[in-house]
Amino acid sequence: MTTQTPPKPAAYRSALTRGGDGFVRLLHAEWTKLRTVRRWTIVMLSAVAVTILVSTLSAGGDSVSGGGGGAPPRGPDGTRVVDAFQFVGQPLAGDGTVTARVTGLTRDTAEEDDRSMALGGGKPAPWAKAGIIVKASTTPGSTYAAMMLTQSHGVRFQTDFTVDRAGSSAPPSSPRWLRLTRAGNVVTGYESADGVVWDKVGSATLEGLPASAEVGLFVTSPGLFAVERQFGSTSVEGGPSSATGTFDGFSVDGRTEGPVRGVDVGAPPRGPRVPGAPDRPDGPAGEGPGPDGPGNNTASESGGVHTLTASGDIAPMESETDLAQRSLEGAMIGLIPLAALGVLFITAEYRKGMILTTFTASPRRGRVLAAKALVLGTAAFAVGLVASVASFLIGQPLLRSSGLRPPQFPEPSLGDGRVFAAVVGTAGVLALVAVFAMALGALLRNTAAAVSVIIVLLVLPQILLSGLPLDAARFIMQATPVAGFAVQRTTDDFGQVDSACIPEDGCYPQAPWAGFGVLLLYTLAALALAAWRIRRRAA
C-alpha cells in the first residue's frame, strides 16, 4: 500500500499593500503628526504673528528728521559715495604719467577743540590719505584711480571708491614715491622707496575716462570716532578730522592743458559771507573756500614743496541704517515659538512613549530623525517666509514715514538681490533654529532642558551684547548660533572705511552667508550627535 504525502498548503499572502519604512512613508507620517496636533499649528501661527508684530513696532518706533535732504553723489557703479578732498593739479590730454613723493602726513589740529583733539590721540585718522590721482573731472562721484600713502594702512591703490589694493606697509613717516601711468582707459599704479626702482601695486580699466582727465595731488581725512560702553548703554563720540600732506618731486609727463591750480572737490558752493566771521583761505587759484570744520581745506606751494590740508574722504558711503534688516528684526523674537515647537516635535513622543511605536514601525532611527528634520524644517521655512515677507512689506512704509526715506536713505525692494536674499535667508534661519532645537530635544530628551539651552544660545546673547566689551560682543556674534542673523544684512562692508560697528545695532562682523553657515554647522553637528545617541540608547 503506497502512502501519499499531502501537498503543502499555499503560503499566506495578504491582500494589503506591503508596509515598510520607506523614506517617503516616513515623511508622510511625520507630516501627519505635525499637522494634526492643533496646538502645534497654533504655535506656528503665533511665530508669524510675533515676528510681524515685533518687526512693525521696531520699524515704527524711531523718528528721523531731515530724511528728505540732498542726495549724496554716486560712484560709477551707482554706489553712494563720499568724494571730498583738496586737489592740486591740471588736466592731462591723452596718455601720460604723474609722479610725486609724499614726504609727510600729519594731523592738523589748529582749529580743533579739546574733545576733537582727544579722538585718535592727536594722530590723523587711520584712513587719512595723501597721494596722486587721475580723475575724470573734479565733479564728485566721477571715475578715478589713485595711489596714496595712508596713516595706518600703508600704500594703497584705490579705484572708483569700492576697489582697494594694498601696496607696501610703509608708514607716513617714511617718504614714498608714487606714480600713475595712463594708457587709454587703463591706469596703473606704482610705488618706490627711492624713485629709481618701482613696484607695481595695481592696474584698473576706468570706463568713461575722458580724453582729457584731471591729474595731480590730493589730501583728505575722514572723521574720527570713539565708542564708549557701559552695561545697557553705548555712546559713539565722533567728529571731523583734518590732515596735512606734504609733497615734493611733483611732475606730469604728457600734454597738459592749463596751469596747475587748486580745487576743493566736494566743497559746498560759496555762500554770502557772514558779517563778523573770519575769512577762509582760498586755494592757490582762488577757486573757493574749504568746507566748514577744523582745518579748512587749503593748498600752498613753496620751493617745489606742496602742502595740502583737508577734511573729507574718497570712499564708499557706508549706511548706518540697514532698512531691510530693520524691518526683519522681529525674527529674533519669532524664533522662540518655532524653537519650542522643534523641541516638542520629538520630546512629546518620548514623554508619551510613542517613540517606541515610531521606532518599531521604522527601525532605522537615523532615517526617522532625518524625516523629522526635513518635515519640520520645511514647515518652519514656509512659516518664516510668510512672516519675513509680511514684515518687510509692512515695515518699509513705516520706516519711510519715520523719516528714513530717499534720497538720503535708499528704498529697499524685494527686486534687489541682496534684499531678496535677506528675506529668504531670514526664513532659512528660522527653519534651521527649529531643526537645531529638535536635535537638542533628541539629545536631551527633556523639553525644559532643551528649551533652556536654546534660550542660552540664541536669546541670552542678544540681551548681553550691549553690556560686553566690543571684542567679546563681536566674538559672540561670530561664534554662536546668533551669527545666522547676519544673513539679514544688505549693506556693504568696505575695508577701506572705518565705522562704529555696534553689535546690538545689528552690525555683524562677518559676511551674511558666512554667519548663516555658522548656524548651519551648529545644526548639522547637533543632528549628527542626536543620530549617534538615538542609535546607541534604548528608546
Number of C-alpha atoms within 10 A of each C-alpha: 3 4 5 6 6 6 6 6 6 6 6 6 6 7 6 6 6 6 8 11 17 11 14 10 14 22 20 13 16 21 17 12 13 19 12 10 10 9 12 20 14 12 17 20 15 17 27 25 17 20 26 29 20 20 29 25 15 18 30 20 11 13 15 12 9 11 18 14 12 10 13 17 19 18 22 18 11 9 19 22 22 22 25 28 30 28 29 28 24 21 23 24 16 16 18 18 20 23 25 22 27 25 21 19 29 21 22 23 19 11 13 17 10 9 10 21 20 14 20 17 9 14 21 27 26 19 23 31 34 35 30 30 28 27 25 23 18 20 13 21 28 18 23 28 27 28 31 28 35 25 25 17 20 18 27 25 26 25 25 24 28 20 15 17 14 13 21 16 13 17 17 22 12 13 20 24 27 28 28 27 19 22 12 14 15 15 23 20 28 22 28 17 16 11 15 9 10 15 15 14 19 20 19 18 16 20 13 12 19 16 13 18 22 21 31 26 30 30 34 29 30 27 22 24 19 14 13 11 14 11 11 11 9 14 11 11 14 16 16 19 30 30 28 26 27 24 25 19 16 20 14 21 12 14 14 19 13 10 10 15 17 25 27 26 21 21 19 13 10 11 6 6 10 8 7 6 7 8 10 15 14 19 22 16 14 12 13 21 20 29 22 13 15 21 22 22 33 26 27 16 14 8 6 10 15 19 22 27 28 34 28 26 24 29 26 24 22 18 15 13 14 20 25 28 25 23 32 31 25 26 26 20 18 24 27 25 19 32 28 24 26 32 28 24 26 23 25 16 15 18 13 9 12 15 16 15 12 19 14 12 13 18 15 14 16 18 17 21 21 17 21 25 24 17 20 24 25 18 19 28 22 18 20 29 21 17 27 28 20 20 28 26 17 18 25 24 16 20 24 21 16 17 17 25 21 14 13 17 21 15 15 17 14 15 9 11 10 21 22 18 20 25 28 20 26 29 26 25 29 29 28 31 29 31 32 28 30 35 29 27 28 27 20 17 21 18 23 15 14 25 22 12 16 23 14 12 15 21 18 13 19 18 11 14 21 20 16 17 14 17 10 12 21 21 15 20 27 21 14 16 27 24 28 29 27 28 27 30 27 22 18 15 19 16 10 19 16 16 16 14 15 19 20 18 13 19 20 26 19 17 17 22 19 16 24 24 17 19 24 21 14 17 21 15 14 21 24 15 14 20 20 14 15 15 13 8 7 7 14
